[in-house]
Amino acid sequence: MMAQMAVAMPLMLAGEQGMFHFPSADEVRTQPISRAGNEAGWPFSVDDGMLACVWSGGQKVVMFLENGPSDLGEVETFEPRRVIVTTDPMQLTIGNMAYRDLFRPAASVEERIRLVAPFATMGQKLCDQPAGAHVGHGEL
């Protein structure tokens, strides 16, 4: 017990979460984003969604989640597709295998990184906001 506290204390003092921390909904930082009409560098296959910063594996991770369909009924459930927004080629490719169709087609990993990089930067700024922050459209 004492050893566990000794390991956890520096994390708590630094305001960081441990490797096995499961984030709650009130810790997630979000910002709605959407494609501008003339935007050629939009990396996603849908025109709007939510940029989010969540804890995963002891670090803050930026994700893009698609919005639900506008004709979704109140009793219907919707599980949005989500992808990791990063410039790390391994996470960008292997980490997003389940929902890779949420990205628009790209000729190479390098092209996808170039398209995603501005959103990864915006997401890191979102991660700097207080836990639970909901940033308005275009505020970062």
N, C-alpha and C positions, 0 to 999 in steps of 0.2 A: 504494500500500500504506500509506504513512504517513497519507494523508488518511482512509482507511478506519478506521485505528486511532484517529485523532483523533475521528471520529464515534462509534465504538463505545465508547470509554473512559468518557465520562460515563454511558452506559447501564449499563456493567458496574459502575462505582463506585456507582451508585444502586441496583443490584440489579434493574434493569429489563431487559426483553427488547426487542429491536429489532422493527421493523415486519415483518420477514420471518422471524422466529423461528418454527419449528415445534415445538410442545411435545411432549415425550416423555410416556409414561404415568406416569412417576414424578414429574412436575411437577403433575399434575392433583390438585386438592383435591376431595374428595367427601363427601357426607353423605346417607344414606338418609332419605327423608321419606315420609309416608303421610297419607292423609286420616283425620281423627278421625270417629267415627260421627256426631256432631252438627255437623260443620263445614259451614257454609253458604257460606263464602267460598273454597272450594277451586277454583282456576282451571283445573285439568287434567281431561281426559276419562278418565283412568285413576286408580285409587285410591292407587297408590304408585309410587315411582320413586327417582331419584337426582338430587340437586342437585349440580352440579359447577361448579368455577371453572377455566377454561382460558385460555391466552393466545391471542389472535386479533387480528391487525392492530396489534400493539404495545400492546395493553391487555388487562386481565383481563375476561373475559366470563363471566357466570353463565348456566348452561344447566340445563334439566331433561331427563332421559333416562328413558324408560319402562323398567320392569323386563321381563326376558324371561318368556315364559310358563312356568308351573310344570311343564308336561308336556313341555318341550323335551328331546329326547334328547341324549346326549353327543356324537354325531357331527353333529347338526344345528347349523347356524350361525344366529345371530340378530343382525340389525342393528337396534338400538333407534332408534325415532324420537326426535328431540331438538328442543327449541325454545330460543330465547334468552329469558331472563327479565330483562326490563328495563322501565323506565317511559318509555323513548324510543319515541314512537309509530311512527317510521319503522322502527326495528329490530324492534319488536313486530309490525308488520303485514307489511312487505315482507321483512324478514329471516327470517320464519317461514313464508313461503308454502308451502314444501315439505311441512311437517308441521303445518299450522295445525289439523288435526283432533285434535292432541294437547291443544289447549285446549278447554274446554267452551264451548258457544255463548254468545256475549255480544251484547247488543243494540247496543253501540257500542264504539268504541276506548276511550272514556273509562271504560266499565264494565270492560273487560278490564284497563286500567291499574290501576284501583282494586283488582281481584282479585289482580293479579300483584305489586303494590307490596310487600306484606309479605315475599314470597318473594325479591324482588330485594334487599331490605334484608338478609335472612338470608344470601343468596348473597354479598353484599359482605363480610359478617362472615366467611364461609367463605374468601373471597379473601385476607383478612388472616392466615390460618393459614399455617404453613410449607409450602413446596412438597411435594407428595406426601401431605399430611395426609388421613386418613380419620377424619372426625368422626362420633361415634356419633349414633344417633337422638335428637333433641331436645336436643342439647348446645349449640346456638347460640341 
